[in-house]
Amino acid sequence: MSVIKVVELMSSSKKSWEDATAKAVKKASKSIKGIKSAYVQSQSVVVKDGEVSEYRVNLKVSFEVK
């Protein structure tokens, strides 16, 4: 039987939601081994002077507990 743990992360990018997600997974993988999946829970943007200035994601990352 395996046990899966889920942690919630927030990340941002000037480029896109996809970039923000990739950055979060890359950074988390430095301290969390064996990441199995990432679920994007929500997306939002920061608007400055009528234009999108930042993309933000809130995601859940799951990994197996050894």
N, C-alpha and C positions, 0 to 999 in steps of 0.2 A: 504494500500500500504506500502511495506517495502522498505527501502533504504539500500543498501549494500555498504560498503566501502572496498577498497582494499589497502593493504599496501605491500610494497616490502621488503623482508628480505634476508639477506645473512648469511650463517652459514657454519661451517666446523667441520670435525671429523677426527680422526686418523683411525677410523674403516671402515666407509662406507658412501655412499650417503644417505642411509636410516637413518642411525644414525644422520647424519647432519640435515636431514629434521625433524626428531623427536625432536631433541634438539631445533631447531628454533621454532617449534610449542609449545613446552612445555614452553620455555622462554617467547614467545609472549603472551601465555595464562595467564601469571601472571599479565599483565597490560591491555590486550585486552580481554574483556568478549564476549562470544557468537561466537567464531570462527566457521564458517560454513564449510570452505574448504581451502585447500592449493594446489596450482598448482606449480609444479616444472618447472621453466622456463628454467633453464640451469644447467648443471653439469660440473665441471672441477676438475682437480687434480693438486697437486703440486708434482713435481718429484725432488728427491734429491738422488744423487749418483746412478742414473739409476733405482730407485725404487719409487713407489708411497708413499709419506709421509703424504699426507693430501687430503681428499675428500672435495669438496666445492659445495654448492648448492645455487642457487638464486631462491627464490620462492615468490609467491604472495599469501597472506593470505586474505581471505574475511570474513567479519563479519557484522552483522546487526547493523545499527545505531538506537539507541532507541530515 
